[in-house]
Structures are given as C-alpha cells and as structure tokens.
Amino acid sequence: MRARGLLVLALGCASSLAPCRAAATLSALGLSRFRVPEESKVLLAQRSIEREWPSLGDSGVARPQAGERSAIAAMAMSAAVPGAGQLYAGRTSGLGYAAVEVAGWVGWALLKRNGDRLRSDAVTIAGAPVDSASAWSFERWESATPGGDATNLRALYSSDREAYYDAIGGDERYSAGWNDGGAKARFDDLRQRSDRRFETARWTSAGLWVNHLVAAVQALRAVRLGNMNVNLGNHIELKAHGGLHGGRPNLLLTLERRF
C-alpha cells in the first residue's frame, strides 16, 4: 500500500503595494506556524491525505523513490564484504571498513604462516621417533623406562601427530625419550610460540566477523539516512501563483509536503 500526504497553505496578498512576507518553521509533519502581515489575507489552509489501496497481487510495499537505495541490499553487501554497503549508499566510510577487512585477513594469514613455520621447526628438532638417532625416539624411551611400551605412542604418532607432539613435549612421563634437555627446551619453546600465534589468529578472525556485523548495521543506517534526505528533498515544494481576486491583484503561495 502506498500513502501520500499533502500539506497546503495558500496566502493571498490584499494589494499589489504590500508585498507578501512569510516566515515558516517546519515540524516533523509540516507547518507549525505561518506569520503574515495584517494587510494580507489567508485564503485557504488545508491538510489532506490521499491513499492508493493495493490491487490483487500487490505486495503492499511502497515502491522506492528515485535516488533511494535498498536498505536490505546495503546490509547484505556489507555483511558479505564490509564497506560495500556504505559505498553503495554513497558513504566513503565504507573504505574504512574495507581497509580493516583487508588488514585483518593479511594479519591472520601472516600469523597462521608463522605459527605453521614454528610448528615445522619443532618437528625438525624432535625428528622421526622411529629413528633411534632422533632427539626423541621410541627405542630410547622404551630402554630408559622400566616396562616401557611405546605401542600406544606409536598408534598416536600414526593417527594424530599434534596429540603425539603435545605428549612428548608436555607429559613428563615421556621425558626419557629425549636425548638431551636442550633439544626438549627448544622444542617446547617453538611449540609455545606457535600456540601464541594461532591464538592471536583466532582472535583476529573473531574481530573480522565483528567487522562484518558492525559494517552491516552501519550500512543499514547510512541508507536510511540517505533515503530520508532524498524524501525530504523530493516531497517539499513551494509554489506561487498570481491573479486577480475581486478585481484586486493577489499572490497565492502553496507549500506542499508529500509523504
């Protein structure tokens, strides 16, 4: 359904010698006061509402005016690519959201790559556990541990490498498998540094999702404000008409607002 409101004020000047002066202040719905000199005469003040009821198959949603933007489209665009909705609404603030997005993903990628590199360096220090010459080996641990059986560790090494490295680095029961304490200290340091990189990357990823959400909400707000300005500019008109009334010249001023 579409609705259109019309506010009209008509003013007639009593004579051609006294020009018509008026000062108007607009409220949210229209004119709050309209002052005229004593020599002028108000001919007509009218407020009317016109409605167009939907026909069958009409969605009932007002069609967008020329220059308006879709709030839903802007919100979806910024939710997918932060800043796109703001740029669609004509706001350069979208460049800021886009810059944060790019910087965030670049930082996330660097953190992940650094964390993977540190993990790889730690694996190099530990070596392959099936090789007795490695810094940590099954054979060395079994020999140094009374009744030691590395069957479970072998299975863990085959199925879950991360869990295996956590075990030989963090569980003191497997310390005997290291050939010296220096190798274990370097291994632990690299793993801890890698964990910190991955933790920071997770927080960065969470911040990027927040950036998507904030950008979507701000895009919706930007479109609504932009559409409001378009509607105010398109729907307020001041019209002037001249003529004779009772043999005397008159000036007719009409201020209209459609909504």
N, C-alpha and C positions, 0 to 999 in steps of 0.2 A: 504494500500500500504506500502511496506517495501522498504527502500532505504539503500544502503551500499556504503560508500565512501572508497576509498583506496588511501593512500599516500605512494609512494615508492621512495626511493633513493638508488641507487646502486653505490658502490665505489670500484674501482679496484686498488690494490697496484701495482706499477711498478716493484718492485723486492722483493724477499724474505728477502733482507738485510735491507730494510727500512720498519719497521712495520707501519701499518696504524693507524693514530691517528685522532680522530674526536671529535669535541665538538658541541653539538646540543642544540638549545633552541626552545622549542615548543611554538607556539602561540595557539590561540583558535582553529584554523583549522589544524594546522600541523607544519611543519618546517619553521622557519623564516630565519635561516642561518645555513650553514653546512660548517665548515672550514676544509680543508685537506692540508697536506704538499705538497710542489712543486713536490716531486718525485712520488706522487700519481696521479692517473688519474680518473676523473669521467667518468664512462662508460654509466650511464643511470640515468635520473631523470624523473619521471613520476607521474602524478596525474590522477586518473581515477575514474569514478562514475559508479556504477552498480545499476540498479533498477530491482525490480521484480514487475510487474504490477498485480493488483488483478484479480483473475478469478471471474466468476459469483458466487455470494453468499458470496464473501469475504467482510468482514466489512471494510477493508481498514486500520485497526488499527494494528500497528506493535505488534507482539507478545512479551511479556516480556522476557527479557534475564534471564539466571539462576542467582539467587540471588537477582533479583529485587522484589520490593514489590508494591502492588497496592495502589496508592495514594487515590483513591476513597474509598477503603475498610478501609484504615487507618483513613480517615476523618470521615467516618460513625461510626467507632468504638469509636473514641474519642468523637464524638457528643453524643453518647449514654452513654458511660462510660468514663469520662475523664481520660486520661493516657493510655487507652488500645491501641490506635493507635500508640502512641510513643513506647510502649513496642513491638508492632508488627513490628515496624520499627527498633527495636534493640536499642532504646534510653532509658536509665534509668531515664531520666527526666519525663517519664510518671508516676513514683512513686510519684513525687511531686504533679502532678495534681490529682492523686488518693487520696493522703493524704488530700488535700484541700477539695475534694468532701466529703470524709468521715467526716472530722471535721465539715464541713458546715452543713451536714444533722444532725449530732449529736447535734450541737448547735441549729439548727432550731427546732428539736424535744424537746429539753430542754426548749427553750423559749416558745413554744406552751403549753407545760405541765404546766409550771409555770404560764403562763397567764390564763389558764383554772382554775388552783387552786385558783388564786386570785379572779377570777370571781365567783367561787363557794363560797368562803369565804364571798364575798359581798352579795350574795343571802342569805346566812345563817343569816347575820346581819339584812337584811331587813325583812326576814320572809315572810310567805304567807299572801298576802293582804286581803284574805277573813277572816283571823283570827284577831279579834279586839285586841288581846294581842300582835300582831307582832309590830316590830319597825315602820313599815308603814302599814296602813290598809285603805281600802275603807271607812269603817264606821267612822273612826276618821277624815278622810279628809272631808267627807260629813258633819259631825257635826260641824267642825271648819270653813267651807266655806259657807257663805250665798248663798243659792240657789245652793249649790254644788250637782252635779250629776255625779257619777262615772261610768255611763254607758259606755262611750267611753273608759275609762281606763280599765274597766272590759273586754271589747272586745279586747283591745290591749294586755292585760295580757294573754288572751286565744290564740291569733293569733301570737304575736311577742314579746317574753319575753325580748329580747335585747332592743327593742324600748321602752318597758314599763319601764325597769330599767333606761334607759337613761332619760326618762321623770321624774321619781320621784327623780332622783339624780341631774339632770341638770336644770330642769324647776322650778323656784321659785314659780310658782302658786301651786305646789303640796307639798310645804314645810310643810304645816299644817298637812299633813298626818303622819309626823314623831312624835314619842312620846317624843324625846328629840334631841337636836342639836348634842350631842356626837355621837349618832348612825349614823346620817347622815354624819358627818365628817369622821367617819371610813369607811362608805360605799363608799363615794366619793374617799377617798384615795386608797382603794383597786381597784376600777374601773380604776382610772388613772394609777396606777402601772401596771395593767393588759393591758391597752391600749398601754403602752410603750413597754411591752414585745411583744405584737402582731405586733407592728410597726417594731421593730427590727427583728422579724422573717420574715416579708415581705421583708425587705432589704437583709436579709441573703439569702432568696430564689432567689431574683434577682441576687445576686452575684454568686450563684451556676449556674444559666443559663449562666452568662458571662463566668464562668469557662468552661462550655461545649463548648461555641463558641471559646474561645481562644485555648483550647486544640485541637479542630478540625482543626483550621488553622495551629497550630504548628505541628500537626501530618502530615498534607499535606506537609509542608515544610521539615520535617525530612525525609519523604520518598523520596522526590525529590532529596535532597542532597545525601541520601544513594544510590539511583539509579545512580546518576551522578558518584559517586565513583566507583560503580560496572562497569559502562560502560567504564570509563577510564581505569580501571584495565583489563577489558576483551578485549578491542579493540585496544590496543597498543602493538605491537610485534616488537622485534629486531631479525632479522635472519641473520646468517652468513653462507657463502658457499665458499669453496676453490676449486681451479682448475688451469688449465693451459690455457693461452691465448697467442697465437702466440709463443708458446714454452717457455713462461715465466710464473712463478707462480703468481697467482692473488688471492686476497681475496675479496669476494663480500659481502657487508653488506647491508641489506634491513631493513628499518624502516617503519612499516605499522601502519596505524590507520584506523579502520573501524568505520563508524558512520551511 
